[in-house]
Amino acid sequence: MDLKELVRPEPTSMPRRIGRVALGVALAGAGITHLTVAREEFRAQVPAWFPVDEDVTVLASGAVEIVLGGSLVALARWKVAVGLVVAAFFVVIFPGNVGQWLERKDGFGLDTDAKRFARLFFQPALVALALWSTGAFAALRRAARR
């Protein structure tokens, strides 16, 4: 992909802009709760196999979510690049969601296998929202045609 594709300030439709900003606010909000009121809930979701201390993982992922959320809102010129990074972040944390399901860890009302399993289908939706709302899907399609 050409670097120009990542920073081209193309016009954005209102639904995409709303989606990008809403995702950014939600991501930053989730990050803030990692560091404050929901820290214990997030600690319970770190898979047992993950080699980093639970608290360090929660704090680091919370900080990353705040930065990514803020970037979605504030860096409109870089929205395609930010969208790709946010989508990659959602992919990287997906094994943690699978781990919560497989290890039967409760958290945030996910107290049954069915609820934990159903949550797994939200992660691809978040990836799609990040790519669609930032124009990254379109940029990837244009790059693939070249």
C-alpha positions, 0 to 999 in steps of 0.5 A: 500500500502506498503511504499516500493511501494512508494519509489521503484526506478524502471526504468522509460520509456522515455515517462513517464519521459518526462510526469512527468517532463513536468507536473512538469514544467507546475505545477511549472510555473502555481504556479509562475503565481499564485503569479505574473502575473496572480494573478487577473485571479486566484482570479476570479476563486475562487468560491464564496462559498469557505470560505477562502479569494480569495487572500490567496487561490490563494497564497496558491495554487500557493505555493503548485503548485510550491512545487508539480511541483518541487517535480515531477521534483526533487524527482524521487525516490519518484515519486510514492508518489508525483504522488499520492499527485499531483493527489489528489491535482487535485481532491481537486481543481476540485470543484473550476473548477465546481464553475467557470462553475456554477458561470459563472466566466470568466478567462483565456479566459474561457468566455462562459459556453461551454468553462468553461464546456469543461475545466472540462474534462481536470482535469481527464486528469491531474489526469491520467497524474500524476498517469501514468507518476509517475508509481502510476497507476502501483504501485496501481495495484500491491498493489491491487493484494496483 
